[in-house]
């Protein structure tokens, strides 16, 4: 048995009902260090900044994304049809 299973077995044998077990498990989970809102906000802002930098780098003239967006502006119906076909091919490949 693992360490957690031993702990759980000891908790279960000392409990008289399921409510006490649930209370013990909730207390164990609440003791774990939960990230604070400021830490989560900092991580989110850092991640969004990196994504924005990557988008800016890809949209420079001559890069593939800029070429595709220019082509889509010149021929929107053909771009829509191409995107649809790529989506169908991707969906079929994932089903397998």
N, CA and C of each residue as an Amber inpcrd file, in Angstrom:
protein
   288
   0.8220000  -1.1810000   0.0000000   0.0000000   0.0000000   0.0000000
   0.8690000   1.2480000   0.0000000   0.3700000   2.2600000  -0.6400000
   1.1110000   3.5120000  -0.6770000   0.9350000   4.2640000   0.6280000
   1.7020000   5.3110000   0.7670000   1.6420000   6.1080000   1.9870000
   0.2750000   6.7470000   2.1670000  -0.2820000   7.2470000   1.0700000
  -1.6100000   7.8630000   1.1520000  -2.6750000   6.8250000   1.4840000
  -2.5440000   5.6250000   0.9090000  -3.5160000   4.5720000   1.1990000
  -3.4440000   4.1720000   2.6680000  -2.2330000   4.0990000   3.2510000
  -2.0990000   3.8010000   4.6740000  -2.7680000   4.8830000   5.5190000
  -2.5330000   6.1420000   5.1480000  -3.1420000   7.2330000   5.8990000
  -4.6600000   7.1610000   5.7980000  -5.1560000   6.9180000   4.5860000
  -6.5980000   6.8420000   4.3760000  -7.1970000   5.6680000   5.1380000
  -6.5010000   4.5290000   5.1550000  -7.0060000   3.3720000   5.8910000
  -7.0660000   3.6730000   7.3850000  -6.0730000   4.3700000   7.9140000
  -6.0880000   4.7480000   9.3250000  -7.2010000   5.7200000   9.6340000
  -7.4610000   6.6310000   8.7160000  -8.5350000   7.5940000   8.9200000
  -9.8870000   6.8930000   8.8840000 -10.0620000   5.9840000   7.9350000
 -11.3430000   5.3030000   7.7780000 -11.6490000   4.4330000   8.9890000
 -10.6550000   3.7230000   9.5180000 -10.9180000   2.8530000  10.6690000
 -11.2460000   3.6500000  11.9200000 -10.7030000   4.8630000  12.0400000
 -10.9790000   5.6830000  13.2140000 -12.2730000   6.4750000  13.0940000
 -12.9040000   6.4680000  11.9300000 -14.1220000   7.2420000  11.7150000
 -15.3540000   6.3670000  11.9200000 -16.3830000   6.9620000  12.4460000
 -17.6090000   6.1970000  12.6570000 -18.5980000   6.3810000  11.5180000
 -18.4540000   7.4600000  10.7430000 -19.3550000   7.6390000   9.6060000
 -18.6270000   8.3210000   8.4540000 -19.2930000   8.3910000   7.3210000
 -18.6840000   8.9450000   6.1150000 -18.4900000  10.4550000   6.2230000
 -19.3210000  11.1320000   6.9980000 -19.1890000  12.5820000   7.1570000
 -17.8630000  12.9710000   7.7700000 -17.4020000  12.1930000   8.7600000
 -16.1150000  12.4800000   9.3790000 -14.9760000  12.2830000   8.3840000
 -15.1030000  11.2740000   7.5330000 -14.0870000  11.0390000   6.5060000
 -14.0350000  12.2130000   5.5390000 -15.1890000  12.6770000   5.0970000
 -15.2320000  13.8100000   4.1750000 -14.6570000  15.0640000   4.8130000
 -14.9530000  15.2900000   6.0790000 -14.3980000  16.4430000   6.7780000
 -12.8730000  16.3540000   6.8580000 -12.3610000  15.1510000   7.1150000
 -10.9070000  14.9660000   7.1960000 -10.2530000  15.2020000   5.8350000
 -10.8820000  14.7260000   4.7660000 -10.3240000  14.9350000   3.4260000
 -10.3660000  16.4080000   3.0350000 -11.4330000  17.1090000   3.3690000
 -11.5160000  18.5440000   3.0730000 -10.4580000  19.3190000   3.8450000
 -10.2210000  18.9290000   5.0840000  -9.1930000  19.5990000   5.8810000
  -7.8110000  19.3580000   5.2900000  -7.5700000  18.1380000   4.8000000
  -6.2800000  17.8340000   4.1860000  -6.0900000  18.6410000   2.9090000
  -7.1560000  18.8160000   2.1250000  -7.0600000  19.5970000   0.8990000
  -6.8910000  21.0800000   1.1840000  -7.5410000  21.5730000   2.2230000
  -7.4380000  22.9980000   2.5290000  -6.0700000  23.3470000   3.0990000
  -5.3780000  22.3600000   3.6450000  -4.0350000  22.6130000   4.1780000
  -3.0120000  22.8120000   3.0690000  -3.3110000  22.2950000   1.8730000
  -2.3890000  22.4500000   0.7520000  -2.2830000  23.9260000   0.4030000
  -1.1000000  24.3250000  -0.0250000  -0.8660000  25.7300000  -0.3540000
  -1.6150000  26.0900000  -1.6300000  -2.5730000  26.9510000  -1.5220000
  -3.3450000  27.4130000  -2.6750000  -2.7440000  28.7140000  -3.1860000
  -2.6460000  28.8550000  -4.4990000  -2.0800000  30.1010000  -5.0220000
  -3.0070000  31.2890000  -4.7330000  -2.4130000  32.3900000  -4.4210000
  -3.2060000  33.5730000  -4.1270000  -3.6240000  34.2480000  -5.4280000
  -4.5640000  35.1650000  -5.3300000  -5.0600000  35.8530000  -6.5190000
  -3.9660000  36.6570000  -7.1990000  -3.0860000  37.2360000  -6.4170000
  -2.0260000  38.0510000  -7.0210000  -1.0440000  37.1810000  -7.8040000
  -0.7600000  35.9910000  -7.3120000   0.1420000  35.0860000  -8.0270000
  -0.5020000  34.6490000  -9.3360000  -1.7750000  34.3150000  -9.2840000
  -2.4780000  33.9050000 -10.4920000  -2.5460000  35.0600000 -11.4820000
  -2.8110000  36.2630000 -10.9920000  -2.8730000  37.4360000 -11.8660000
  -1.5240000  37.7040000 -12.5170000  -0.4480000  37.5600000 -11.7520000
   0.8870000  37.7540000 -12.3070000   1.1980000  36.7220000 -13.3860000
   0.8540000  35.4700000 -13.1210000   1.0960000  34.4240000 -14.1120000
   0.2780000  34.6680000 -15.3780000  -0.9710000  35.0910000 -15.2200000
  -1.8180000  35.3580000 -16.3740000  -1.2730000  36.5200000 -17.1980000
  -0.8440000  37.5820000 -16.5390000  -0.3170000  38.7270000 -17.2860000
   0.9910000  38.3640000 -17.9870000   1.8300000  37.5630000 -17.3490000
   3.0810000  37.1220000 -17.9680000   2.7930000  36.2730000 -19.2040000
   1.8330000  35.3370000 -19.0830000   1.4970000  34.4720000 -20.2130000
   0.8890000  35.2740000 -21.3620000   0.0110000  36.2180000 -21.0500000
  -0.6040000  37.0160000 -22.1130000   0.4230000  37.9110000 -22.7890000
   1.4000000  38.4040000 -22.0320000   2.4630000  39.2200000 -22.6210000
   3.2950000  38.3860000 -23.5980000   3.6210000  37.1480000 -23.2180000
   4.4030000  36.2840000 -24.1020000   3.6320000  35.9320000 -25.3720000
   2.3210000  35.6930000 -25.2340000   1.5030000  35.3860000 -26.4060000
   1.4430000  36.5920000 -27.3340000   1.2690000  37.7820000 -26.7790000
   1.2410000  38.9910000 -27.6060000   2.5600000  39.2140000 -28.3270000
   3.6830000  38.9440000 -27.6500000   4.9950000  39.0710000 -28.2910000
   5.1380000  38.0800000 -29.4360000   4.6560000  36.8530000 -29.2430000
   4.7400000  35.8540000 -30.3040000   3.8760000  36.2410000 -31.4950000
   2.6910000  36.7790000 -31.2360000   1.8110000  37.2080000 -32.3270000
   2.4450000  38.3620000 -33.0950000   3.0250000  39.3170000 -32.3820000
   3.6820000  40.4410000 -33.0440000   4.8550000  39.9760000 -33.9030000
   5.6020000  38.9820000 -33.4080000   6.7530000  38.4790000 -34.1640000
   6.3170000  37.7650000 -35.4400000   5.2010000  37.0650000 -35.3840000
   4.7370000  36.3060000 -36.5500000   4.0730000  37.2200000 -37.5830000
   3.5510000  38.3660000 -37.1660000   2.8550000  39.2560000 -38.0820000
   3.7600000  40.2360000 -38.8050000   5.0540000  40.1030000 -38.6570000
   5.9760000  40.9830000 -39.3640000   5.8740000  40.7170000 -40.8640000
   6.1600000  41.7300000 -41.6940000   6.0770000  41.5440000 -43.1530000
   6.9890000  40.4220000 -43.6300000   6.4410000  39.6000000 -44.5310000
   7.2020000  38.4880000 -45.0840000   7.0550000  37.1910000 -44.3210000
   6.4820000  37.2470000 -43.1420000   6.2680000  36.0330000 -42.3580000
   5.0110000  35.3150000 -42.8620000   4.8930000  34.0090000 -42.6000000
   3.7690000  33.2420000 -43.1520000   2.3900000  33.7590000 -42.7400000
   2.2110000  34.1760000 -41.5070000   0.8940000  34.6470000 -41.0700000
   0.4800000  35.9110000 -41.8110000   1.4230000  36.7850000 -42.0630000
   1.1330000  38.0140000 -42.8110000   0.7680000  37.6770000 -44.2500000
   1.4540000  36.7120000 -44.8280000   1.1570000  36.2910000 -46.1960000
  -0.2310000  35.6670000 -46.2870000  -0.5770000  34.8270000 -45.3270000
  -1.8930000  34.1770000 -45.3260000  -2.9950000  35.2140000 -45.1250000
  -2.7940000  36.1630000 -44.2120000  -3.8370000  37.1720000 -43.9900000
  -4.0080000  38.0750000 -45.2040000  -2.9130000  38.3970000 -45.9020000
  -3.0110000  39.1900000 -47.1330000  -3.7760000  38.4230000 -48.2010000
  -3.4850000  37.1270000 -48.3330000  -4.1760000  36.2860000 -49.3110000
  -5.6660000  36.1640000 -48.9720000  -5.9780000  36.0650000 -47.6840000
  -7.3790000  35.9600000 -47.2620000  -8.1460000  37.2560000 -47.5430000
  -7.4770000  38.4000000 -47.4470000  -8.1420000  39.6640000 -47.7720000
  -8.3840000  39.7930000 -49.2740000  -7.4960000  39.2470000 -50.0830000
  -7.6430000  39.3330000 -51.5370000  -8.6840000  38.3570000 -52.0570000
  -8.8150000  37.1700000 -51.4570000  -9.7450000  36.1400000 -51.9290000
 -10.4460000  35.5120000 -50.7260000 -11.4410000  36.2050000 -50.1540000
 -12.0490000  35.7050000 -48.9210000 -12.8280000  34.4030000 -49.1060000
 -13.5140000  34.2260000 -50.2260000 -14.2980000  33.0090000 -50.4220000
 -13.3940000  31.7870000 -50.5580000 -12.3160000  31.9260000 -51.2890000
 -11.3700000  30.8250000 -51.4250000 -10.6900000  30.5140000 -50.0890000
 -10.4130000  31.5470000 -49.3050000  -9.7990000  31.3270000 -47.9920000
 -10.7580000  30.5860000 -47.0700000 -12.0360000  30.9400000 -47.1280000
 -13.0400000  30.2530000 -46.3170000 -13.1550000  28.7910000 -46.7230000
 -13.1730000  28.5260000 -48.0180000 -13.2560000  27.1400000 -48.4950000
 -12.0250000  26.3420000 -48.0750000 -10.8630000  26.9480000 -48.1650000
  -9.6290000  26.2660000 -47.7610000  -9.6430000  25.9720000 -46.2680000
 -10.0730000  26.9410000 -45.4690000 -10.1400000  26.7230000 -44.0210000
 -11.1300000  25.6140000 -43.6810000 -12.2430000  25.5680000 -44.3910000
 -13.2270000  24.5190000 -44.1630000 -12.6410000  23.1430000 -44.4870000
 -11.9690000  23.0310000 -45.6200000 -11.3850000  21.7380000 -46.0050000
 -10.2900000  21.2980000 -45.0380000  -9.4860000  22.2320000 -44.5830000
  -8.4440000  21.8880000 -43.6020000  -9.0980000  21.4270000 -42.3050000
 -10.1760000  22.0770000 -41.8920000 -10.8880000  21.6610000 -40.6870000
 -11.4840000  20.2760000 -40.8170000 -12.0580000  19.9700000 -41.9780000
 -12.6300000  18.6320000 -42.2040000 -11.5310000  17.5800000 -42.1700000
 -10.4220000  17.8680000 -42.8250000  -9.3220000  16.8930000 -42.8300000
  -8.7730000  16.6700000 -41.4240000  -8.6730000  17.7230000 -40.6390000
  -8.1770000  17.6020000 -39.2700000  -9.1470000  16.7990000 -38.4070000
 -10.4370000  17.0550000 -38.5660000 -11.4380000  16.3270000 -37.7800000
 -11.4480000  14.8500000 -38.1310000 -11.3360000  14.5380000 -39.4000000
 -11.3070000  13.1260000 -39.7980000 -10.0680000  12.4330000 -39.2850000
  -8.9670000  13.1120000 -39.2860000  -7.7210000  12.5040000 -38.8020000
  -7.7880000  12.2400000 -37.3060000  -8.4340000  13.1300000 -36.5480000
  -8.5430000  12.9420000 -35.1020000  -9.4860000  11.8040000 -34.7360000
 -10.4590000  11.5070000 -35.5730000 -11.4030000  10.4190000 -35.2860000
 -10.7290000   9.0550000 -35.3240000  -9.7250000   8.9140000 -36.1040000
  -9.0720000   7.6090000 -36.2550000  -8.3420000   7.2150000 -35.0380000
